[in-house]
Amino acid sequence: MISRAWGPNSLSGLAADAHTEFYRIVAPLAGAGLRRDESLRRYASFRIGGTADFLLIPPSVEAISLAFSTAKQLGIPITRLGGGTNLLISDAGVRGLVVRLGRAFDYREWERPEGHEVSVRTGAASSLGRFVSEAVELGWGGIEFAAGIPGTVGGGALMNAGAFGGELSSTIIGAEGVTLDGDVVGLSRSQLDFSYRRLELDVDVMITSVSFSLRRAPVVRLKGVVESVQAKRKRKQPSGYPNAGSIFKNPPGNFAGKLIEQAGLRGTVVGNAQISPDHANFIVNLGGAKAADVRALMQIVQDGVWQKCGIWLEPEVKLVGEWNEASAVPS
Ligand SMILES: Cc1cc2nc3c(=O)[nH]c(=O)nc-3n(C[C@H](O)[C@H](O)[C@H](O)COP(=O)(O)OP(=O)(O)OC[C@H]3O[C@@H](n4cnc5c(N)ncnc54)[C@H](O)[C@@H]3O)c2cc1C
């Protein structure tokens, strides 16, 4: 018998049938990695968000491929998560399939490490911070500026994460992934179109690995850079409350935080969310904040900065899930 009623969200009969069929096909390969009605709050650094109809933590590339091709066939939408450190997940949660890479995609493969340059193929679920530490300890330079950027290597590539003048794109030489149709693909550097906090691809993929080219450098110098960027981070960024880093991109030649301060919005509170008194481009969850609180603050900031400075701030943070507005951008 097909159950049409599971889950907190009242599914139409058709959607419920599609979900049952999806589970029947994908569960044997995905095993315990396929979960239904999973709260996403713990997968986001904001500690905010509703449930996903399905959360897949895939054991293999084959499991992703099967899940994507099946989802496509059944009309089930797909959402990709990394470490969840640059996301705001809606209170209503995410319909369809959410995929988040886990342990099976946490690896580093160093190639020809004896010369002055090395290529390293890095699983997309690897912690970016751990990858940086490992490279620094081994005396490989090029990504030390990224020390302290939270999240995964895959999310970092997709966001072209950067800090203190460096961007991941400067060291990335290729990637591998699975298209939303389920095809496994390799992407050369020329297919990766990076710009400020953005990677554009001809086809949407779940990135499964990223390859970097790093250069030999003295460990002492690399450790010095790491210490200095970590100290700057400590001084500049609020600590103590869950957040998702910078909420808005810096407009050309300006700083979002400075503009938000000029608009007099530092410290503004909606519900249980606040524009950080320490750094105005951060919104913090004071405890039990709703995604709607954060979204309302974002709109207050955009309107306030527009009125005061004539600049429309573009969100850096990605809105994920169901929103009652046209501006939400599914990823
Ligand atoms: C305290 C704090 C400090 C921060 N400082 C910085 C900073 O200095 N510089 C900076 O650039 N960012 C910073 N960030 C933001 C964030 O850490 C980065 O953008 C990070 O690279 C996001 O990685 P993630 O794995 O968490 O991605 P997520 O937040 O999970 O996802 C971000 C986007 O990437 C997509 N995505 C994630 N993984 C994959 C994948 N494998 N395949 C395809 N798409 C994927 C998601 O769909 C989403 O659109 C900070 C965040 C916090 C909380």
PDBQT file of the ligand as one rigid body, heavy atoms in Angstrom, charges set to zero:
ROOT
HETATM    1  C1  LIG A 401      32.113  32.815  10.568  1.00  0.00    +0.000 C 
HETATM    2  C2  LIG A 401      32.154  32.751   9.071  1.00  0.00    +0.000 A 
HETATM    3  C3  LIG A 401      33.189  33.346   8.379  1.00  0.00    +0.000 A 
HETATM    4  C4  LIG A 401      33.240  33.315   6.982  1.00  0.00    +0.000 A 
HETATM    5  N1  LIG A 401      34.281  33.908   6.328  1.00  0.00    +0.000 NA
HETATM    6  C5  LIG A 401      34.348  33.853   4.986  1.00  0.00    +0.000 A 
HETATM    7  C6  LIG A 401      35.441  34.453   4.283  1.00  0.00    +0.000 A 
HETATM    8  O1  LIG A 401      36.355  35.011   4.861  1.00  0.00    +0.000 OA
HETATM    9  N2  LIG A 401      35.444  34.372   2.924  1.00  0.00    +0.000 N 
HETATM   10  C7  LIG A 401      34.451  33.746   2.221  1.00  0.00    +0.000 A 
HETATM   11  O2  LIG A 401      34.520  33.693   0.983  1.00  0.00    +0.000 OA
HETATM   12  N3  LIG A 401      33.395  33.175   2.865  1.00  0.00    +0.000 NA
HETATM   13  C8  LIG A 401      33.323  33.211   4.205  1.00  0.00    +0.000 A 
HETATM   14  N4  LIG A 401      32.261  32.637   4.851  1.00  0.00    +0.000 N 
HETATM   15  C9  LIG A 401      31.169  32.032   4.068  1.00  0.00    +0.000 C 
HETATM   16  C10 LIG A 401      31.343  30.524   3.797  1.00  0.00    +0.000 C 
HETATM   17  O3  LIG A 401      32.127  29.934   4.796  1.00  0.00    +0.000 OA
HETATM   18  C11 LIG A 401      31.986  30.260   2.438  1.00  0.00    +0.000 C 
HETATM   19  O4  LIG A 401      31.225  30.798   1.402  1.00  0.00    +0.000 OA
HETATM   20  C12 LIG A 401      32.175  28.759   2.215  1.00  0.00    +0.000 C 
HETATM   21  O5  LIG A 401      33.075  28.575   1.155  1.00  0.00    +0.000 OA
HETATM   22  C13 LIG A 401      30.875  28.034   1.915  1.00  0.00    +0.000 C 
HETATM   23  O6  LIG A 401      31.148  26.658   1.909  1.00  0.00    +0.000 OA
HETATM   24  P1  LIG A 401      30.075  25.580   2.382  1.00  0.00    +0.000 P 
HETATM   25  O7  LIG A 401      30.650  24.238   2.159  1.00  0.00    +0.000 OA
HETATM   26  O8  LIG A 401      29.617  25.863   3.750  1.00  0.00    +0.000 OA
HETATM   27  O9  LIG A 401      28.917  25.834   1.319  1.00  0.00    +0.000 OA
HETATM   28  P2  LIG A 401      27.356  25.987   1.602  1.00  0.00    +0.000 P 
HETATM   29  O10 LIG A 401      27.127  27.179   2.441  1.00  0.00    +0.000 OA
HETATM   30  O11 LIG A 401      26.778  24.713   2.059  1.00  0.00    +0.000 OA
HETATM   31  O12 LIG A 401      26.840  26.274   0.126  1.00  0.00    +0.000 OA
HETATM   32  C14 LIG A 401      27.151  27.469  -0.547  1.00  0.00    +0.000 C 
HETATM   33  C15 LIG A 401      26.688  27.318  -2.012  1.00  0.00    +0.000 C 
HETATM   34  O13 LIG A 401      27.461  26.333  -2.646  1.00  0.00    +0.000 OA
HETATM   35  C16 LIG A 401      26.637  25.283  -3.142  1.00  0.00    +0.000 C 
HETATM   36  N5  LIG A 401      27.388  24.044  -2.902  1.00  0.00    +0.000 N 
HETATM   37  C17 LIG A 401      27.966  23.651  -1.727  1.00  0.00    +0.000 A 
HETATM   38  N6  LIG A 401      28.631  22.497  -1.917  1.00  0.00    +0.000 NA
HETATM   39  C18 LIG A 401      28.463  22.167  -3.211  1.00  0.00    +0.000 A 
HETATM   40  C19 LIG A 401      28.899  21.071  -4.018  1.00  0.00    +0.000 A 
HETATM   41  N7  LIG A 401      29.659  20.094  -3.521  1.00  0.00    +0.000 N 
HETATM   42  N8  LIG A 401      28.544  21.050  -5.324  1.00  0.00    +0.000 NA
HETATM   43  C20 LIG A 401      27.779  22.036  -5.841  1.00  0.00    +0.000 A 
HETATM   44  N9  LIG A 401      27.322  23.086  -5.135  1.00  0.00    +0.000 NA
HETATM   45  C21 LIG A 401      27.663  23.135  -3.844  1.00  0.00    +0.000 A 
HETATM   46  C22 LIG A 401      25.341  25.356  -2.359  1.00  0.00    +0.000 C 
HETATM   47  O14 LIG A 401      24.266  24.870  -3.139  1.00  0.00    +0.000 OA
HETATM   48  C23 LIG A 401      25.242  26.866  -2.145  1.00  0.00    +0.000 C 
HETATM   49  O15 LIG A 401      24.704  27.474  -3.294  1.00  0.00    +0.000 OA
HETATM   50  C24 LIG A 401      32.198  32.647   6.250  1.00  0.00    +0.000 A 
HETATM   51  C25 LIG A 401      31.159  32.022   6.953  1.00  0.00    +0.000 A 
HETATM   52  C26 LIG A 401      31.136  32.058   8.342  1.00  0.00    +0.000 A 
HETATM   53  C27 LIG A 401      30.022  31.369   9.082  1.00  0.00    +0.000 C 
ENDROOT
TORSDOF 0
